């Protein structure tokens, strides 16, 4: 059956609108807040030094992580934490709880670039298992120029998009620096 160009276009538009309607009706939103991660105060410094040395060697050689690097990374990420031994994690979890309350019931997770668990990959997998189809990732790293926010997070998301082509993964970055400056100005006013 041959359709006139006008009828074909109308059919195409209606099909796209129906598909968008289905997508919107079945979309399950998820949000992940990514923080840098902190080293627990009681974690032996030699573990961190060794991990950073192995990471530098791997990056220079453009090789995948060695078993030793993976083991050290996991050990540090899984190190027991309390608000006293890791105030960074405690602070990020507080911000996360307040952010989550403003997201109209979206599925929510926290992730860390380094030193803490879970990783971004783990948090994405967690939200997918809970049914998320549209995941927005944001970070506490507001300014441009950082390797985590500009390079690592986008690279991880690109790999995850390949693994999960049916999941919409968005990165809410870069930040509007005027909004960041306004927030900082409000903070300064509180202490002036």
Secondary structure, DSSP 8 states (H G I E B T S, - for coil): ----HHHHHHHHHHHHHHHHHHHHHH--EEEEEEE-----TTS-HHHHHHHHHHHHHHHHHT----HHHHHHHHHHHTS---TTT-HHHHHHHHHHHHHHTTSTT-EEEEEESSSSSS-HHHHHHHHHHTT-SEEEEEES--STT-HIIIIIHHHHHHHHHHH-TTSEEEE--S--HHHHHHHHHHHHHHT-
